């Protein structure tokens, strides 16, 4: 599942605070808060056939995260949209594009943790790359010893750049030869994988963990809404590893990978006993949604 370099991205133009820079010249200050302490918030977005999918939902989460982090002088959604459109147009991108949208607390006057040292306003960074969904048709998971942060430590409702928790879980998965690390919460219930939300299907009912320790992902919410609209039973609850081991189907959700089937967890094959492939039905509903929904590009 290791992403590969796409030659189309060699001459990308990267947006930083109002200007576009060639890939190799795009830099931020060593005094920027993203460098000093991972003090930034971000969103991942996808472009489908001339539309940025779920743009309003992503910008709402970005604004909420920045507000929770007490950022000041945050650009408006209209300003961010204009920057996104400018970047995509400059790169000639209308499809098969992934966007990494980052807002840092900005540059400091000197090294230090105190946000009062940030006196220049936030730094807005937009990296748009040619990148189709990166997950293969099926993936494997291994349970990580690294627990997902609880709200007592670092609230998952803040979509922040400090991803060490998730990276450590991914390192464990790499060493175990799995595609991703399955992370538990402080009580031992399944939370999410290191970069995606998780669902399981048992006897025709779709289950997903409460968004207590996990990120309440936007694709996750789309799946919940689609199940409700299509009359598919969907339940949010505490779920144990055993419930995932013995599920009929398991899948992950995320902007970069969309909906991906899980074939194995901790060496246990996921064995379906259902006559119908409910996951394929849900994936079909989601694909139809991506073909029609989103913010049209004005070029």
C-alpha positions in Angstrom: 0.0 0.0 0.0 3.0 2.3 -0.2 2.2 5.3 -2.4 4.3 5.7 -5.5 5.7 8.9 -7.1 3.6 10.1 -10.0 5.8 11.9 -12.7 2.9 14.2 -13.4 3.6 15.9 -10.0 7.2 16.9 -10.9 6.2 20.4 -11.9 3.5 21.1 -9.4 2.7 24.6 -8.3 2.2 24.9 -4.5 0.2 27.7 -2.9 1.6 29.4 0.2 0.0 32.6 1.5 -1.2 34.0 -1.7 1.6 33.0 -4.1 2.3 29.9 -6.2 5.7 28.3 -6.1 7.3 25.5 -8.1 7.5 22.3 -6.1 11.2 22.5 -5.2 10.9 26.2 -4.2 7.8 25.9 -2.0 9.1 26.6 1.6 7.9 27.9 4.9 9.9 29.5 7.7 11.8 27.4 10.2 10.0 29.6 12.7 6.6 28.5 11.5 4.4 26.8 14.1 4.1 23.7 11.9 7.9 23.2 12.2 8.1 24.4 15.8 5.4 22.2 17.3 3.1 20.6 14.7 0.8 23.5 15.6 -1.5 23.4 12.6 -4.8 22.0 11.3 -5.4 20.4 8.0 -7.9 18.8 5.6 -7.6 16.2 2.8 -9.9 16.8 -0.2 -10.6 15.0 -3.5 -11.5 16.4 -6.9 -13.9 14.4 -9.0 -14.7 15.4 -12.6 -14.5 19.2 -12.0 -15.9 19.2 -8.5 -14.2 19.4 -5.0 -16.1 16.7 -3.1 -17.6 17.7 0.4 -15.8 21.0 0.3 -18.2 22.8 2.7 -17.9 20.0 5.2 -14.1 20.1 5.1 -14.0 23.8 5.5 -16.4 23.7 8.4 -14.1 21.2 10.2 -11.0 23.3 9.3 -12.6 26.4 10.8 -13.8 24.5 13.9 -10.4 23.0 14.4 -8.7 26.4 14.1 -11.2 28.0 16.5 -10.6 25.2 19.0 -6.9 25.8 18.8 -7.4 29.6 19.3 -6.0 30.6 15.9 -6.3 34.3 15.1 -6.9 36.1 11.8 -8.1 32.9 10.2 -8.9 33.3 6.4 -12.6 33.1 5.5 -14.0 30.1 3.6 -14.4 32.4 0.6 -10.7 33.2 0.7 -9.7 29.6 1.1 -12.0 28.5 -1.8 -10.4 31.2 -4.0 -7.0 29.9 -3.1 -8.0 26.3 -3.9 -9.5 27.3 -7.3 -6.3 29.3 -8.1 -4.1 26.3 -7.3 -6.1 23.8 -9.2 -6.4 26.0 -12.3 -2.7 26.8 -12.3 -2.0 23.0 -12.3 -4.7 22.2 -14.8 -6.4 19.8 -12.3 -10.1 18.9 -12.7 -10.0 15.2 -11.7 -7.9 12.5 -10.0 -6.6 15.0 -7.6 -5.9 14.9 -3.9 -5.5 18.2 -2.0 -3.7 18.6 1.3 -5.0 21.9 2.8 -3.0 23.1 5.8 -3.4 26.1 8.0 -0.6 26.7 10.6 -0.7 29.2 13.4 1.9 31.0 11.4 5.5 32.3 11.9 6.9 33.1 15.3 9.1 36.1 16.2 11.4 33.6 18.0 11.5 29.9 18.9 9.1 29.0 21.6 5.8 27.3 22.5 3.8 30.5 23.4 1.2 31.4 20.8 1.8 35.0 21.7 5.0 34.7 19.7 2.9 34.2 16.6 2.5 37.8 15.4 2.2 37.4 11.6 -1.1 35.6 11.2 -1.7 32.0 10.0 0.1 30.3 7.1 -2.2 28.8 4.4 -0.6 26.0 2.4 -2.3 24.1 -0.5 -0.6 21.0 -2.0 -2.7 19.6 -4.9 -1.3 16.4 -6.4 -2.3 14.0 -9.2 -3.3 11.1 -7.1 -6.1 8.5 -7.6 -7.5 6.7 -4.5 -4.4 5.1 -3.0 -5.8 2.0 -1.3 -5.8 -1.4 -3.1 -9.0 -3.4 -3.4 -8.3 -5.2 0.0 -6.0 -4.4 2.9 -4.9 -6.1 6.1 -4.8 -4.7 9.6 -2.8 -5.5 12.7 -3.8 -4.2 16.2 -1.4 -1.6 17.4 0.0 -1.3 21.0 -0.4 2.5 20.6 -3.7 3.7 22.0 -5.7 6.3 20.2 -5.8 9.6 22.1 -8.8 10.1 24.3 -10.5 13.4 24.9 -8.6 13.5 28.2 -5.4 13.9 26.3 -6.0 15.4 22.8 -9.5 15.7 21.4 -9.9 13.9 18.1 -12.5 16.5 17.1 -9.5 18.8 16.4 -8.1 17.8 13.0 -4.5 18.8 14.0 -1.1 18.2 12.4 0.4 16.4 15.4 0.1 12.9 14.0 2.8 11.1 16.0 0.1 8.9 17.6 -1.0 7.6 14.2 2.5 7.4 12.8 3.7 5.2 15.6 0.8 2.8 14.9 1.7 2.8 11.2 5.3 2.0 12.0 4.1 -1.1 14.0 1.9 -2.1 11.0 4.9 -1.8 8.6 7.0 -4.0 10.8 4.2 -6.6 11.1 3.7 -6.6 7.3 0.2 -5.2 7.5 -1.2 -2.3 5.6 -2.4 -0.3 8.6 -2.5 -0.3 12.3 -5.9 -0.9 14.1 -6.0 1.4 17.1 -7.9 0.8 20.3 -9.2 3.4 22.8 -8.1 3.6 26.4 -10.7 1.0 27.4 -9.7 -1.5 24.7 -12.5 -0.9 22.3 -11.7 -0.5 18.6 -11.4 3.2 17.7 -10.0 3.5 14.1 -7.1 2.6 12.0 -4.0 4.9 11.9 -5.4 6.9 8.9 -9.0 5.8 8.3 -12.2 5.1 10.1 -13.4 1.5 10.5 -16.8 -0.3 10.0 -17.9 -3.9 10.4 -21.0 -5.7 9.1 -22.7 -8.4 11.1 -25.9 -10.2 9.9 -26.9 -7.3 7.7 -26.3 -4.6 10.2 -23.5 -2.0 9.8 -21.5 -1.0 12.9 -18.9 1.6 13.6 -17.3 2.8 16.8 -18.4 5.9 18.6 -16.4 9.0 17.5 -15.1 9.4 21.1 -11.4 8.7 20.5 -11.5 8.5 16.7 -11.7 11.3 14.2 -15.4 11.7 13.1 -14.4 11.5 9.5 -16.4 13.1 6.7 -16.4 9.9 4.6 -17.5 8.1 7.7 -20.5 10.4 8.1 -21.4 10.0 4.4 -21.5 6.2 4.9 -23.7 6.6 8.0 -26.1 8.9 6.1 -26.2 6.7 3.0 -27.1 3.7 5.1 -29.9 5.5 6.7 -31.2 6.9 3.4 -31.1 3.4 1.8 -32.7 1.6 4.8 -29.6 -0.3 5.8 -29.4 -0.7 9.6 -26.5 1.3 11.0 -25.4 1.4 14.6 -22.7 3.4 16.5 -21.5 1.5 19.5 -18.4 0.3 21.5 -17.0 -2.6 19.5 -14.4 -5.2 20.6 -11.7 -6.8 18.6 -13.6 -10.0 18.7 -16.6 -8.4 17.0 -14.3 -7.3 14.2 -12.6 -10.7 13.9 -15.9 -12.5 13.6 -17.7 -9.9 11.4 -19.1 -10.8 8.0 -17.3 -7.8 6.4 -15.0 -5.1 7.6 -14.1 -1.9 5.7 -12.3 1.4 6.2 -13.4 4.9 5.1 -11.4 8.0 4.3 -11.0 10.7 1.7 -7.7 9.3 0.3 -8.9 5.7 0.1 -12.7 6.0 -0.1 -14.2 2.7 1.0 -11.8 -0.3 1.3 -12.5 -3.9 2.2 -10.4 -5.4 5.0 -9.4 -9.0 4.3 -7.6 -9.8 7.5 -7.1 -8.5 11.1 -4.2 -9.9 13.2 -4.0 -13.0 11.0 -7.7 -13.7 11.2 -9.4 -13.8 7.8 -12.7 -11.9 7.6 -15.2 -14.6 6.5 -18.5 -13.5 5.2 -21.6 -15.6 5.9 -24.0 -13.3 4.0 -25.6 -14.1 0.7 -25.4 -10.5 -0.4 -22.3 -8.3 -0.6 -23.6 -5.4 1.4 -20.2 -3.6 1.3 -20.4 -3.5 -2.6 -23.9 -2.0 -2.3 -22.6 0.8 0.0 -19.6 1.4 -2.2 -22.0 1.8 -5.2 -24.0 4.4 -3.4 -20.9 6.3 -2.4 -19.5 6.2 -6.0 -22.8 7.6 -7.3 -22.5 10.4 -4.7 -19.0 11.3 -5.8 -20.1 11.6 -9.4 -22.7 14.2 -8.6 -21.8 16.0 -5.4 -19.3 18.7 -4.6 -18.4 22.3 -5.3 -18.0 22.9 -9.1 -14.7 24.4 -10.2 -15.2 27.8 -11.8 -12.9 27.1 -14.7 
